[in-house]
């Protein structure tokens, strides 16, 4: 079940907001210009389906989303505990960073935490299957799918060369463990 917990950035462990309602999550995140919504899943699509099959199954959703956001391409990222770089990839995105373009993700299967840091608050968004999150460029955040990551997600890009992590050097992610 999707969940949003919000904290003052100096008080980990003491949420000021906690909800599993997709509607409440969307309203709360909109306060920092982050969009959250749920898409209907594609029936009969296996989590281990080939990349092209996943992209084709979600093409109507992607076309509408890319038209709405001005994005130009989409791909699929799959991470599971057996991936040879699972530990390194997890570690890389545990550090707070920003991007010069929006980060748009749709969870086909599995889950992960997008943790956003804005205006003195930390927003821990547990995204699960059928969740779409749109994080605007410049929002400080990190991502954690846990020590045994297992998810398949669509990534949507406006410019794939712009999807580079710019690390802030702040160790805040170590004070807000989520997985």
Secondary structure, DSSP 8 states (H G I E B T S, - for coil): --EEEEEETT-TT--SEEE--HHHHHHHHHTTT-EEEE----TT--TT--HHHHHHHTHHHHHHHHHHHT--EEEEEEE-TTSTTHHHHHHHHHS-EE-SS-EEEEEEEEEEEEEEEETTEEEEEEEETTEEEEE-TT-EEEEE--TT--EEEEEEES-GGG---EE----HHHHS---
